[in-house]
C-alpha cells in the first residue's frame, strides 16, 4: 500500500484514521477545531487546568485573558522537543495532565492529541506495528518543510517499520515556524535518513521571468537554504510594467490605487494555453486577482473600504473581517436582539436587515422579527431547554422567514453574501457544539458576549475556507493563507517596517507560561528576519504575471511610518517599475473567470448531497452552511462504529456474541446532545439493533474480507473519489458482496444509495483488481438485506454522474433538483425558492 501524498494537515487525517481503525474507543471521539478548543477550555476552565495553573511568576491564569496563551502552551508541550528539567517547576505541565483527562472523559481529541496518541500507539502497540509494516510500504510527504517535531515522529516511525520515504518540499517556503515547523527539518533530512537521493525541481511553471528573477535574488539572501536556482519557463510572457512598486502619502491613496488598478486590469488578456490551443488567452476576471497582506486584521480595513466604494466584489478569506460585511453584522445583531441587548430593538433590527442589501421584503422581515420576539419571550419566561431554541435552528428559521434567497441579493452579490452567511453558521456551530446544554437564557447571553468580545479574534488569520468555494470576486487574505495558490494579478500592500517584516509582539504571551529554555529551538516560535523573508518570497511568487507592491504611512501610528527593509531589495530588480502604469493600453478581452478547480476530490458524503440536489451541495459544501444540531445526532454513527468493531474482530478470528452487546454499546454509543431520557431510549435501541445483527449474521463473520476499507478512486480528468466501504463479505460461492449499513438515522433515497454502492464497487476494483459481484443495502432497523447484482451499465452511468458533478463544480453551475419529498427533509429548503415551491405544490 502506498500512503497517498500527505501534507501536515493530512498527517492529522492519517493519524485519526489509524486511531479509529486500530483503537475502537476512539471511534466515538469528536475532534475539536482550534476555536472549539478555546471555547472548551473556557467552559471547563478548572477541569482543563487553565485556572488551576499559574504563569512563571506564580500568578493564577485567568479565563479569556490567558486562554489563547494556555492553548498555545498545551500545543507546544505536546508537539515540540522539550527539556523536562527546565520545565519541572512549570505548573502548566500539571494543567496538561488535567486537560488530557478532560479530553478523554468528554470523548474529544484536539489536533495535537490526534498525533500525540498516534505516536504513542505506534511506539507501544507491537501487533499494530506488525500490521502496518505489512501494509505500508511507501510514504510520500508533500510540503515537508511545514512538519513540526511530533509530525516528523510519525514519518520516522513509519520509516522504522520499513516504509520507503519520499518527501517533497521547499525550504524557501518554510512559513509556519510559529506552529513549530523548522527549516532545519528539510535542511538536515539527508543527514537523518539513510541512502538519500535528492532530485532538484528548479523550473517554475507558474510565473513570468520578471517574477522569478525578482524573487530569486531576494530569497538567496538567506544563508541557511538548500542550493538551488529557480528558472523561469515562460509560463507567462513578461512585459514592462507588469511589476510595480509605489509609495503613497497615506493608506487611503494606497487603497484607491489598488481599486483603480483592479478595475483597469479586469479584462486584460492573460496567456492560458489549452490542449487544443497553445496560444489561447482569456480576459482576467475579479477572481483572478488577490490582495495579500501580512495581517488582514491590521491592514485590511482601508482596502475593503476602497473596494466597497468602487463597487468591486471581494471576499475576505477565512473569518477575517467577517463582521465588516453587512450580512454578517446583521446576523450578529439578530443574536444581540435575542439576548435582549439594549443596543438593538425590533425597529433597529428591522432597519439593519433591510439595510444589508439582501433584497428582502420589508413585510417578511417584520414578520420574521415578530416570530423571533415571540420565541425570545417564550424562553425567557420558562428558561427550559428545547430544540426549538437552538442557535442554528433559530438563525436558519429567521433566514427562511425573512425570505433570504441568493438570487434576490442586490448588486450581483448573491454568492458573496451567502458565502459570508455560511461562514456565520460556522461561528454558531463552533459555539453551540461546546455550549449546547446551557439553558436558553444563558446560551443566548453568552453567545452574544462571544460575538461582541471574542469572535473577531477567535479565528486565526490562517483559517482556511472551503477550497471549492469560488465566487467571481477579488480575494483578500493573508500571505499564509495564500500558500499553494496562484493568481494572474497579486497586490502586496502595507510594505511597512514593523508590519512586513512583522515586529516581534510585546505584551503577555505563551512565554509568560513556559520557560524559553524548556523548548528546543524556541526562537523559531517568535520568528526571525529569515522567516519573514521566506514569507515575502511566498507572497511574490503567488503572482503569475502582474505584481504590485505598495506602502503608505499609517496616520497617527509612529510604528508604521517608513517602508519595509525589504523595499530596497525589491527596487534593485530591473523588472520593477516605479511609476503607475496604463493597463488600458493592453489587449483586453471579455472577462472570463478561470475554472476554479483543476483537480476535484469528492468524498462519498459530498456526492450524496450532490446527487440529491446540486444546490443543496452548493449551500452545504461550498458556502459552508451548517445544519441545526439535533438531539439524536450521533446515534447512527454509534451503531456504525459498534459494528465496525464487530467486523474488525471477526477478521482477526474473534467473533462477537450476544454477551458482547452491552459492552459494545457502552464503548461506542456517543450522543452528546441527547437529554438523559432520549439517551436511555437510544441505548436500548442500540442494544436491540446490535443484538439482532449479531444473531442474524454470526454465521457469516468468517466470510468478511474487509471492514471500513479506505478507498481512493481515480476517474481520470482530475476527478477522484475518496471514502470508506462499510463491509466486504464473501458468499459461499466465493462471490463478493459490498455492503452499506443503513439505519433510519442515516436514511437517504435508495437511488442515491445505489449510486453510492456502485462507486464502492469501483473502489473495490481499484483496490483489488477484481470486480465485485453484488452490492447490498443492509437495513439495520428492519433486519433486511437488499442485494443488487453489480451492473456494468450502472457503473458507467455512475462514472458519468461523478464527472458531471466535477464539471458542474468547475463551472459553478449547481441548479436545484426540487421535489416535495426531498425538499421537505432538506435543512436549507427555507433558503431555496424552488424548494419552497415544491413543498407548497399540491401534488
Secondary structure, DSSP 8 states (H G I E B T S, - for coil): -EEEEE-HHHHHHHHHHHHHHH-GGGGG-EE--HHHHHHHHHHTTTTTTTTT-B-TTS-B--TTTTHHHHHHHHHHHHHS-B-HHHHTT-THHHHHHHHHHHHHHTTEE-HHHHHHHHHHHHHH-HHHHHHHHHH--EEEESSGGG--HHHHHHHHHHHHTT-EEEE---GGG---GGGT--HHHHHTHHHHSSS-------EESSS-HHHHHHHHHHHTT-SSS-----EE--SS---TTSEEEEEESSHHHHHHHHHHHHHHHTTBEEE---SS-TT-EEE--GGGEEEEES-HHHHSHHHHHHHHHHT--EEESTTTTGGGSHHHHHHHHHHHHHTT-TT--HHHHHHHHHTT-S---HHHHHHHHHHHHHHHHHHHHH----GGG-HHHHHHHHHHHTT--GGG-GGG-HHHHHHHHHHHHHHHHHHHHHHTTS-HHHHHHHHHHHHHHTHHHHS-TT----TT---SSEEEEEHHHHTT--EEEEEE---BTBTTTB----SS-GGGTS-GGGBTTGGGGT--HHHHHHHHHHHHTTEEEEEEEEEE--TT-TTS-SB-TTHHHHHT-TTEE-S---GGGS-B--B----S-SSEEEEHHHHHHHHH-HHHHIIIIIS-------TTTTHHHHHHHHHHHHHHHHHTT----GGGHHHHHHHH---TT--HHHHHHHHHHHHHHHHHHHHHHGGGGGGEEEEEEEEEEEEETTEEEEEEEEEEEE-TTS-EEEEEEE-GGG---HHHHHHHHHHHHHHHHHHHSS--SEEEEEETTTTEEEEEE--HHHHHHHHHHHHHHHHHHHHT-------HHHHTT-TTGGG-HHHHHHHH---
